Amino acid sequence: MEAHFKQFGFLSPLLAATSFRQNSELGMLDELGRDLPSLLHDRGFRRFVERLDIPPWPAGKADGEDFAEMRLYYVRVGFLASAYVNQVGEERARVLPRKIAVPLADVCKRLGRPPILSYDGYALFNWKRFDPAGPIALGNIDTIQNFVHLYDEHWFILIHVEIEAIAAGVLAAIDEAQVAVARRDASGLNRALQSIAASVWKQADVLRRIPEKMDPSLYYRTFRPYITFFEGVLYEGVELQPASYRGETGAQSSIMPTLVAFMKIPHEPTGLVNHLREMRNYMPAEHRALIEEVERMPPVRDLAAKVPFNDVLEAMATFREVHFDWAQEYIQKWVTDPRGTGGTPYLHWLKQLIDETRAAKIK
């Protein structure tokens, strides 16, 4: 496992680019990103966007500082595309204009992902620290880009950023567990399992903080629509036929898939499992590779003690339960479309995941 995963979790070790370099032609995207929440209040927003000339990502720029800026380019253009298609108060757009579709498709191809704003662009690449030497934690982090002026959206994103940072403890302990299994070191494995459980319990505690600064009615009406899936959208200049893509969803986070792979939880083959497999396509390529690496690890169940092994599973199930509760509070009670932002019947599937996680415990 690469060292940066054990230090930063599924967040990048590269310092996030919060703006493009001075005098860069891409600087207009910073200004556009700053103004986006205000522009979206205007019914003429789509006509305004159609007149824009978005500079393409410069060919050959892909490493180091350039890569950080490429991710920022994806964030800026991805937000713009989702804002155009899903503008609140308007019918969903069925055509994404060439001037947005072409640059979005190009940068997404370079990043090895579908051409839509996903969890990585909405959360993993969309944060900064106030104090660069301080923790990646609530109180010291903020977003780079938003759809609305409300702090509720900042909070929603930043909760997920802290959870992803805590995953560093999970990944470091998984690495230790792999070494322990290879040595048949039961005590070392059990210590690693205890560390994993402690990190997941901490993640669940952070997720419980959602209501502190996020109003359910505001979430559903104001910014959730912007992260919804694209259904039958024609990408002008890119595709000849309308395409559909999954919207931003927590199912595109790599944390739970990695834990499922490590714990070898036997989820029944259903539409849910197929959906979760499809969600990997929306993850950064290095995250997909890590999950596959963990899947190849030998099982730990036979060497593990019952208590720490089951504690990991209970922590995972509890995290999913907190998520389930918020899905009911923030979505289900307001919903007109039973599908989540990823386009799935989320409540039924979340309940299945909870039950199957607990069923995997050592009896």
Summary of the structure (lengths in Angstrom):
residues: 363
radius of gyration: 20.6
end to end distance: 31.1
largest distance: 65.3
contacts: 1175
relative contact order: 0.12
helix: 59%
strand: 4%
